[in-house]
């Protein structure tokens, strides 16, 4: 998913990035960087995917694209 699509889903669910950051004990900028793709954190990405009720591999395909079966 694109960052804008992820942001839209969070907004639709009335969840702010600061809420995600607080839940995970992180700075809001860390969550923002993960959504934008500027930083990788599987823990953050998995939590966001869970919140927006989207399979992890759909919300953050860059985490699984380079994986070999």
Steps between C-alpha positions, in 0.01 A plus 500: 500500500611853447571721800194710413279190499634396839446850641144498361423166666637620832289816479192299403546300819563817704853387586787746495863416452559633850258236630698225328826646630369518856376139485845385389702734723655678205533853369227603253772579246599132500147397404488771234834386355379140480181599321696715254751221443791708627566249778424134551351354813309179464346549845355839404390381157327193645315712756381744233385214276310356795333835575394560139387136473714435195726201448858592580626401154241728339558803723880472492599289199856631514556284807425179314591572136867414533437180691579173327275200542 
